[in-house]
Every structure is written in structure tokens, then in C-alpha cells.
Amino acid sequence: MKSKNISRPGVIGEGDESNDDGPDTPTKVKPALDLKWSALQNVEYLTDGGNTWIHTAVIAEHPVVVKTLKPECQDVALAINEIEGELDIHSKG
């Protein structure tokens, strides 16, 4: 697969937060806005919405969900605002 730079928010990427809750507690993964598609492993299409495609993947041994704007929606203000709002919600924790 060709390397693709994901330039829109809504992508969950590799984080480097430590996990002090024990070995069975998942490590938090920080959102990344500049994630390279080539950094993802085992990418599988999951579903799509009106403005987005959703994939599951693995990055740095962590399962993640990757949500990207469809090409035809990358310049639609409403779609951009919605995905940025979702990223803001998911990045708090």
C-alpha cells in the first residue's frame, strides 16, 4: 500500500503515555493529526458514514480506530467541524 499522509483530524495514533495501572489495563493512545497511513498495520475497513470512512488497525501493538473524511468531504466545513468536535471529545480523558 502506498504511504499516505492523513491530514484531517479524527485519527487515533500512537501515544507514549505510561500505564501505571498494571499489565492488563490498556495504555491510552493519544490522537494524532499527522499520522502516516504506512504506520498502521492490519488495516481493515469497518464501515462508513455520511462523511467518513472508518477502519480498524494496529499501531505500536495497540488496536485503534481510524476515522477519515471521504475525499469529497475534505473541504466541507460541516464535515470538518464534526470530526474536529469528535476528536476533541475523544482526546479528553
Stockholm file with secondary structure:
# STOCKHOLM 1.0

chainA/1-93         MKSKNISRPGVIGEGDESNDDGPDTPTKVKPALDLKWSALQNVEYLTDGGNTWIHTAVIAEHPVVVKTLKPECQDVALAINEIEGELDIHSKG
#=GR chainA/1-93 SS CCCCBCCSSCBBCCCCCCCCSCTTSCCCCCBCSSCBGGGCEEEEEEEECSSEEEEEEEETTEEEEEEEECGGGTTCHHHHHHHHHHHHHHHCC
#=GC SS_cons        CCCCBCCSSCBBCCCCCCCCSCTTSCCCCCBCSSCBGGGCEEEEEEEECSSEEEEEEEETTEEEEEEEECGGGTTCHHHHHHHHHHHHHHHCC
//
